[in-house]
Amino acid sequence: MRRLLREEPSTRIHFTDAITAGSYYNGTRPEGSVLFLHPSHRPLVDELLGRRDGDP
């Protein structure tokens, strides 16, 4: 996840309970890369993207 977000910062991220906490799905679509993660990963993603509480 760290490498992907560093190499492709425009990656769209979707959080879903359909993905288990130990898994992820990374796909490529015509509009770019998309990453599906379990909601438990949100704090790490926010940290990696430099987001603060309340940021979109």
PyMOL Python script that loads the backbone (N, CA, C, O; Angstrom):
from pymol import cmd

cmd.read_pdbstr("""\
ATOM      1  N   MET A   1       0.829  -1.180   0.000  1.00  0.00           N
ATOM      2  CA  MET A   1       0.000   0.000   0.000  1.00  0.00           C
ATOM      3  C   MET A   1       0.878   1.249   0.000  1.00  0.00           C
ATOM      4  O   MET A   1       0.609   2.192  -0.744  1.00  0.00           O
ATOM      5  N   ARG A   2       1.907   1.264   0.814  1.00  0.00           N
ATOM      6  CA  ARG A   2       2.794   2.433   0.855  1.00  0.00           C
ATOM      7  C   ARG A   2       3.428   2.687  -0.505  1.00  0.00           C
ATOM      8  O   ARG A   2       3.454   3.818  -0.991  1.00  0.00           O
ATOM      9  N   ARG A   3       3.940   1.619  -1.113  1.00  0.00           N
ATOM     10  CA  ARG A   3       4.604   1.749  -2.414  1.00  0.00           C
ATOM     11  C   ARG A   3       3.624   2.244  -3.468  1.00  0.00           C
ATOM     12  O   ARG A   3       3.942   3.140  -4.249  1.00  0.00           O
ATOM     13  N   LEU A   4       2.441   1.661  -3.488  1.00  0.00           N
ATOM     14  CA  LEU A   4       1.440   2.050  -4.477  1.00  0.00           C
ATOM     15  C   LEU A   4       1.079   3.526  -4.344  1.00  0.00           C
ATOM     16  O   LEU A   4       1.021   4.242  -5.343  1.00  0.00           O
ATOM     17  N   LEU A   5       0.839   3.980  -3.132  1.00  0.00           N
ATOM     18  CA  LEU A   5       0.460   5.377  -2.936  1.00  0.00           C
ATOM     19  C   LEU A   5       1.614   6.324  -3.238  1.00  0.00           C
ATOM     20  O   LEU A   5       1.390   7.462  -3.652  1.00  0.00           O
ATOM     21  N   ARG A   6       2.838   5.870  -3.037  1.00  0.00           N
ATOM     22  CA  ARG A   6       4.003   6.693  -3.358  1.00  0.00           C
ATOM     23  C   ARG A   6       4.204   6.758  -4.876  1.00  0.00           C
ATOM     24  O   ARG A   6       4.467   7.828  -5.425  1.00  0.00           O
ATOM     25  N   GLU A   7       4.078   5.603  -5.552  1.00  0.00           N
ATOM     26  CA  GLU A   7       4.316   5.546  -6.992  1.00  0.00           C
ATOM     27  C   GLU A   7       3.140   6.079  -7.803  1.00  0.00           C
ATOM     28  O   GLU A   7       3.336   6.616  -8.894  1.00  0.00           O
ATOM     29  N   GLU A   8       1.935   5.939  -7.291  1.00  0.00           N
ATOM     30  CA  GLU A   8       0.731   6.389  -7.994  1.00  0.00           C
ATOM     31  C   GLU A   8      -0.141   7.201  -7.041  1.00  0.00           C
ATOM     32  O   GLU A   8      -1.171   6.712  -6.577  1.00  0.00           O
ATOM     33  N   PRO A   9       0.261   8.435  -6.746  1.00  0.00           N
ATOM     34  CA  PRO A   9      -0.474   9.232  -5.763  1.00  0.00           C
ATOM     35  C   PRO A   9      -1.912   9.556  -6.169  1.00  0.00           C
ATOM     36  O   PRO A   9      -2.714   9.957  -5.325  1.00  0.00           O
ATOM     37  N   SER A  10      -2.243   9.389  -7.440  1.00  0.00           N
ATOM     38  CA  SER A  10      -3.616   9.664  -7.882  1.00  0.00           C
ATOM     39  C   SER A  10      -4.538   8.460  -7.703  1.00  0.00           C
ATOM     40  O   SER A  10      -5.694   8.496  -8.125  1.00  0.00           O
ATOM     41  N   THR A  11      -4.032   7.391  -7.079  1.00  0.00           N
ATOM     42  CA  THR A  11      -4.836   6.191  -6.845  1.00  0.00           C
ATOM     43  C   THR A  11      -6.092   6.540  -6.057  1.00  0.00           C
ATOM     44  O   THR A  11      -6.029   7.205  -5.023  1.00  0.00           O
ATOM     45  N   ARG A  12      -7.231   6.082  -6.561  1.00  0.00           N
ATOM     46  CA  ARG A  12      -8.487   6.275  -5.832  1.00  0.00           C
ATOM     47  C   ARG A  12      -8.603   5.171  -4.795  1.00  0.00           C
ATOM     48  O   ARG A  12      -8.302   4.013  -5.082  1.00  0.00           O
ATOM     49  N   ILE A  13      -9.035   5.521  -3.602  1.00  0.00           N
ATOM     50  CA  ILE A  13      -9.134   4.562  -2.506  1.00  0.00           C
ATOM     51  C   ILE A  13     -10.588   4.445  -2.072  1.00  0.00           C
ATOM     52  O   ILE A  13     -11.275   5.440  -1.841  1.00  0.00           O
ATOM     53  N   HIS A  14     -11.035   3.197  -1.969  1.00  0.00           N
ATOM     54  CA  HIS A  14     -12.394   2.913  -1.502  1.00  0.00           C
ATOM     55  C   HIS A  14     -12.289   1.995  -0.294  1.00  0.00           C
ATOM     56  O   HIS A  14     -11.603   0.973  -0.341  1.00  0.00           O
ATOM     57  N   PHE A  15     -12.961   2.354   0.777  1.00  0.00           N
ATOM     58  CA  PHE A  15     -12.999   1.519   1.971  1.00  0.00           C
ATOM     59  C   PHE A  15     -14.305   0.738   1.965  1.00  0.00           C
ATOM     60  O   PHE A  15     -15.376   1.306   1.754  1.00  0.00           O
ATOM     61  N   THR A  16     -14.210  -0.570   2.199  1.00  0.00           N
ATOM     62  CA  THR A  16     -15.391  -1.419   2.171  1.00  0.00           C
ATOM     63  C   THR A  16     -15.242  -2.596   3.123  1.00  0.00           C
ATOM     64  O   THR A  16     -14.162  -3.174   3.253  1.00  0.00           O
ATOM     65  N   ASP A  17     -16.332  -2.940   3.781  1.00  0.00           N
ATOM     66  CA  ASP A  17     -16.332  -4.106   4.665  1.00  0.00           C
ATOM     67  C   ASP A  17     -16.301  -5.408   3.877  1.00  0.00           C
ATOM     68  O   ASP A  17     -16.130  -6.479   4.460  1.00  0.00           O
ATOM     69  N   ALA A  18     -16.464  -5.327   2.554  1.00  0.00           N
ATOM     70  CA  ALA A  18     -16.432  -6.529   1.718  1.00  0.00           C
ATOM     71  C   ALA A  18     -15.018  -7.100   1.596  1.00  0.00           C
ATOM     72  O   ALA A  18     -14.843  -8.246   1.182  1.00  0.00           O
ATOM     73  N   ILE A  19     -14.023  -6.310   1.951  1.00  0.00           N
ATOM     74  CA  ILE A  19     -12.624  -6.746   1.941  1.00  0.00           C
ATOM     75  C   ILE A  19     -12.236  -7.047   3.384  1.00  0.00           C
ATOM     76  O   ILE A  19     -12.500  -6.239   4.275  1.00  0.00           O
ATOM     77  N   THR A  20     -11.613  -8.197   3.626  1.00  0.00           N
ATOM     78  CA  THR A  20     -11.186  -8.515   4.989  1.00  0.00           C
ATOM     79  C   THR A  20     -10.015  -7.626   5.384  1.00  0.00           C
ATOM     80  O   THR A  20      -9.326  -7.079   4.524  1.00  0.00           O
ATOM     81  N   ALA A  21      -9.795  -7.487   6.669  1.00  0.00           N
ATOM     82  CA  ALA A  21      -8.737  -6.605   7.169  1.00  0.00           C
ATOM     83  C   ALA A  21      -7.349  -7.025   6.696  1.00  0.00           C
ATOM     84  O   ALA A  21      -6.452  -6.187   6.607  1.00  0.00           O
ATOM     85  N   GLY A  22      -7.159  -8.298   6.393  1.00  0.00           N
ATOM     86  CA  GLY A  22      -5.852  -8.778   5.952  1.00  0.00           C
ATOM     87  C   GLY A  22      -5.676  -8.809   4.448  1.00  0.00           C
ATOM     88  O   GLY A  22      -4.670  -9.316   3.952  1.00  0.00           O
ATOM     89  N   SER A  23      -6.646  -8.271   3.712  1.00  0.00           N
ATOM     90  CA  SER A  23      -6.605  -8.324   2.251  1.00  0.00           C
ATOM     91  C   SER A  23      -6.764  -6.935   1.657  1.00  0.00           C
ATOM     92  O   SER A  23      -7.074  -5.971   2.355  1.00  0.00           O
ATOM     93  N   TYR A  24      -6.545  -6.858   0.362  1.00  0.00           N
ATOM     94  CA  TYR A  24      -6.814  -5.643  -0.392  1.00  0.00           C
ATOM     95  C   TYR A  24      -7.039  -6.039  -1.839  1.00  0.00           C
ATOM     96  O   TYR A  24      -6.715  -7.159  -2.235  1.00  0.00           O
ATOM     97  N   TYR A  25      -7.586  -5.136  -2.626  1.00  0.00           N
ATOM     98  CA  TYR A  25      -7.732  -5.366  -4.054  1.00  0.00           C
ATOM     99  C   TYR A  25      -7.250  -4.119  -4.753  1.00  0.00           C
ATOM    100  O   TYR A  25      -7.706  -3.015  -4.455  1.00  0.00           O
ATOM    101  N   ASN A  26      -6.332  -4.289  -5.679  1.00  0.00           N
ATOM    102  CA  ASN A  26      -5.807  -3.186  -6.475  1.00  0.00           C
ATOM    103  C   ASN A  26      -6.145  -3.464  -7.925  1.00  0.00           C
ATOM    104  O   ASN A  26      -5.799  -4.519  -8.457  1.00  0.00           O
ATOM    105  N   GLY A  27      -6.811  -2.538  -8.557  1.00  0.00           N
ATOM    106  CA  GLY A  27      -7.178  -2.706  -9.953  1.00  0.00           C
ATOM    107  C   GLY A  27      -6.803  -1.485 -10.760  1.00  0.00           C
ATOM    108  O   GLY A  27      -6.612  -0.394 -10.224  1.00  0.00           O
ATOM    109  N   THR A  28      -6.702  -1.690 -12.054  1.00  0.00           N
ATOM    110  CA  THR A  28      -6.421  -0.593 -12.965  1.00  0.00           C
ATOM    111  C   THR A  28      -7.619  -0.423 -13.879  1.00  0.00           C
ATOM    112  O   THR A  28      -8.105  -1.379 -14.483  1.00  0.00           O
ATOM    113  N   ARG A  29      -8.075   0.786 -13.965  1.00  0.00           N
ATOM    114  CA  ARG A  29      -9.215   1.121 -14.811  1.00  0.00           C
ATOM    115  C   ARG A  29      -8.779   2.212 -15.773  1.00  0.00           C
ATOM    116  O   ARG A  29      -7.728   2.821 -15.574  1.00  0.00           O
ATOM    117  N   PRO A  30      -9.558   2.470 -16.806  1.00  0.00           N
ATOM    118  CA  PRO A  30      -9.171   3.523 -17.760  1.00  0.00           C
ATOM    119  C   PRO A  30      -8.900   4.870 -17.086  1.00  0.00           C
ATOM    120  O   PRO A  30      -8.044   5.633 -17.535  1.00  0.00           O
ATOM    121  N   GLU A  31      -9.631   5.158 -16.007  1.00  0.00           N
ATOM    122  CA  GLU A  31      -9.424   6.443 -15.322  1.00  0.00           C
ATOM    123  C   GLU A  31      -8.312   6.402 -14.288  1.00  0.00           C
ATOM    124  O   GLU A  31      -8.057   7.405 -13.621  1.00  0.00           O
ATOM    125  N   GLY A  32      -7.643   5.261 -14.139  1.00  0.00           N
ATOM    126  CA  GLY A  32      -6.509   5.154 -13.226  1.00  0.00           C
ATOM    127  C   GLY A  32      -6.618   3.987 -12.265  1.00  0.00           C
ATOM    128  O   GLY A  32      -7.511   3.146 -12.376  1.00  0.00           O
ATOM    129  N   SER A  33      -5.706   3.955 -11.335  1.00  0.00           N
ATOM    130  CA  SER A  33      -5.618   2.869 -10.361  1.00  0.00           C
ATOM    131  C   SER A  33      -6.649   3.062  -9.249  1.00  0.00           C
ATOM    132  O   SER A  33      -6.968   4.185  -8.859  1.00  0.00           O
ATOM    133  N   VAL A  34      -7.161   1.932  -8.751  1.00  0.00           N
ATOM    134  CA  VAL A  34      -8.122   1.973  -7.651  1.00  0.00           C
ATOM    135  C   VAL A  34      -7.708   0.929  -6.619  1.00  0.00           C
ATOM    136  O   VAL A  34      -7.275  -0.167  -6.975  1.00  0.00           O
ATOM    137  N   LEU A  35      -7.842   1.268  -5.358  1.00  0.00           N
ATOM    138  CA  LEU A  35      -7.439   0.396  -4.262  1.00  0.00           C
ATOM    139  C   LEU A  35      -8.623   0.240  -3.309  1.00  0.00           C
ATOM    140  O   LEU A  35      -9.153   1.224  -2.792  1.00  0.00           O
ATOM    141  N   PHE A  36      -9.028  -1.011  -3.086  1.00  0.00           N
ATOM    142  CA  PHE A  36     -10.111  -1.315  -2.155  1.00  0.00           C
ATOM    143  C   PHE A  36      -9.500  -1.865  -0.879  1.00  0.00           C
ATOM    144  O   PHE A  36      -8.730  -2.825  -0.912  1.00  0.00           O
ATOM    145  N   LEU A  37      -9.850  -1.249   0.252  1.00  0.00           N
ATOM    146  CA  LEU A  37      -9.298  -1.621   1.550  1.00  0.00           C
ATOM    147  C   LEU A  37     -10.410  -1.752   2.586  1.00  0.00           C
ATOM    148  O   LEU A  37     -11.490  -1.181   2.438  1.00  0.00           O
ATOM    149  N   HIS A  38     -10.121  -2.511   3.631  1.00  0.00           N
ATOM    150  CA  HIS A  38     -11.025  -2.597   4.780  1.00  0.00           C
ATOM    151  C   HIS A  38     -10.941  -1.261   5.536  1.00  0.00           C
ATOM    152  O   HIS A  38      -9.870  -0.658   5.592  1.00  0.00           O
ATOM    153  N   PRO A  39     -12.043  -0.796   6.112  1.00  0.00           N
ATOM    154  CA  PRO A  39     -12.045   0.478   6.832  1.00  0.00           C
ATOM    155  C   PRO A  39     -11.011   0.576   7.963  1.00  0.00           C
ATOM    156  O   PRO A  39     -10.640   1.682   8.357  1.00  0.00           O
ATOM    157  N   SER A  40     -10.551  -0.540   8.480  1.00  0.00           N
ATOM    158  CA  SER A  40      -9.548  -0.491   9.551  1.00  0.00           C
ATOM    159  C   SER A  40      -8.230   0.114   9.071  1.00  0.00           C
ATOM    160  O   SER A  40      -7.392   0.487   9.893  1.00  0.00           O
ATOM    161  N   HIS A  41      -8.035   0.216   7.769  1.00  0.00           N
ATOM    162  CA  HIS A  41      -6.801   0.778   7.216  1.00  0.00           C
ATOM    163  C   HIS A  41      -6.873   2.289   7.008  1.00  0.00           C
ATOM    164  O   HIS A  41      -5.890   2.909   6.603  1.00  0.00           O
ATOM    165  N   ARG A  42      -8.029   2.879   7.282  1.00  0.00           N
ATOM    166  CA  ARG A  42      -8.196   4.314   7.049  1.00  0.00           C
ATOM    167  C   ARG A  42      -7.160   5.172   7.795  1.00  0.00           C
ATOM    168  O   ARG A  42      -6.604   6.089   7.191  1.00  0.00           O
ATOM    169  N   PRO A  43      -6.877   4.911   9.082  1.00  0.00           N
ATOM    170  CA  PRO A  43      -5.875   5.741   9.768  1.00  0.00           C
ATOM    171  C   PRO A  43      -4.496   5.694   9.092  1.00  0.00           C
ATOM    172  O   PRO A  43      -3.818   6.718   9.004  1.00  0.00           O
ATOM    173  N   LEU A  44      -4.087   4.528   8.621  1.00  0.00           N
ATOM    174  CA  LEU A  44      -2.791   4.418   7.944  1.00  0.00           C
ATOM    175  C   LEU A  44      -2.807   5.181   6.626  1.00  0.00           C
ATOM    176  O   LEU A  44      -1.848   5.883   6.306  1.00  0.00           O
ATOM    177  N   VAL A  45      -3.874   5.053   5.868  1.00  0.00           N
ATOM    178  CA  VAL A  45      -3.977   5.775   4.600  1.00  0.00           C
ATOM    179  C   VAL A  45      -3.946   7.278   4.861  1.00  0.00           C
ATOM    180  O   VAL A  45      -3.248   8.014   4.163  1.00  0.00           O
ATOM    181  N   ASP A  46      -4.689   7.734   5.850  1.00  0.00           N
ATOM    182  CA  ASP A  46      -4.675   9.158   6.196  1.00  0.00           C
ATOM    183  C   ASP A  46      -3.267   9.616   6.550  1.00  0.00           C
ATOM    184  O   ASP A  46      -2.840  10.696   6.140  1.00  0.00           O
ATOM    185  N   GLU A  47      -2.551   8.801   7.308  1.00  0.00           N
ATOM    186  CA  GLU A  47      -1.174   9.137   7.680  1.00  0.00           C
ATOM    187  C   GLU A  47      -0.280   9.197   6.443  1.00  0.00           C
ATOM    188  O   GLU A  47       0.506  10.132   6.290  1.00  0.00           O
ATOM    189  N   LEU A  48      -0.396   8.216   5.572  1.00  0.00           N
ATOM    190  CA  LEU A  48       0.437   8.172   4.371  1.00  0.00           C
ATOM    191  C   LEU A  48       0.157   9.338   3.434  1.00  0.00           C
ATOM    192  O   LEU A  48       1.061   9.830   2.759  1.00  0.00           O
ATOM    193  N   LEU A  49      -1.085   9.774   3.394  1.00  0.00           N
ATOM    194  CA  LEU A  49      -1.458  10.875   2.510  1.00  0.00           C
ATOM    195  C   LEU A  49      -1.350  12.231   3.197  1.00  0.00           C
ATOM    196  O   LEU A  49      -1.612  13.265   2.584  1.00  0.00           O
ATOM    197  N   GLY A  50      -0.965  12.224   4.468  1.00  0.00           N
ATOM    198  CA  GLY A  50      -0.791  13.471   5.202  1.00  0.00           C
ATOM    199  C   GLY A  50      -2.093  14.168   5.536  1.00  0.00           C
ATOM    200  O   GLY A  50      -2.131  15.389   5.683  1.00  0.00           O
ATOM    201  N   ARG A  51      -3.159  13.393   5.654  1.00  0.00           N
ATOM    202  CA  ARG A  51      -4.456  13.980   5.989  1.00  0.00           C
ATOM    203  C   ARG A  51      -4.574  14.179   7.486  1.00  0.00           C
ATOM    204  O   ARG A  51      -3.962  13.470   8.285  1.00  0.00           O
ATOM    205  N   ARG A  52      -5.380  15.165   7.840  1.00  0.00           N
ATOM    206  CA  ARG A  52      -5.701  15.399   9.243  1.00  0.00           C
ATOM    207  C   ARG A  52      -7.152  15.045   9.462  1.00  0.00           C
ATOM    208  O   ARG A  52      -7.910  14.922   8.500  1.00  0.00           O
ATOM    209  N   ASP A  53      -7.557  14.879  10.714  1.00  0.00           N
ATOM    210  CA  ASP A  53      -8.967  14.609  11.023  1.00  0.00           C
ATOM    211  C   ASP A  53      -9.845  15.675  10.385  1.00  0.00           C
ATOM    212  O   ASP A  53      -9.584  16.873  10.499  1.00  0.00           O
ATOM    213  N   GLY A  54     -10.891  15.210   9.709  1.00  0.00           N
ATOM    214  CA  GLY A  54     -11.813  16.133   9.071  1.00  0.00           C
ATOM    215  C   GLY A  54     -11.497  16.427   7.621  1.00  0.00           C
ATOM    216  O   GLY A  54     -12.351  16.959   6.912  1.00  0.00           O
ATOM    217  N   ASP A  55     -10.301  16.101   7.150  1.00  0.00           N
ATOM    218  CA  ASP A  55      -9.965  16.303   5.742  1.00  0.00           C
ATOM    219  C   ASP A  55     -10.683  15.257   4.904  1.00  0.00           C
ATOM    220  O   ASP A  55     -10.916  14.146   5.380  1.00  0.00           O
ATOM    221  N   PRO A  56     -11.040  15.588   3.668  1.00  0.00           N
ATOM    222  CA  PRO A  56     -11.709  14.601   2.799  1.00  0.00           C
ATOM    223  C   PRO A  56     -10.776  13.488   2.365  1.00  0.00           C
ATOM    224  O   PRO A  56     -11.187  12.586   1.636  1.00  0.00           O
TER     225      PRO A  56
END
""", "prot")
cmd.dss("prot")
cmd.show_as("cartoon", "prot")
cmd.util.cbc("prot")
cmd.orient("prot")
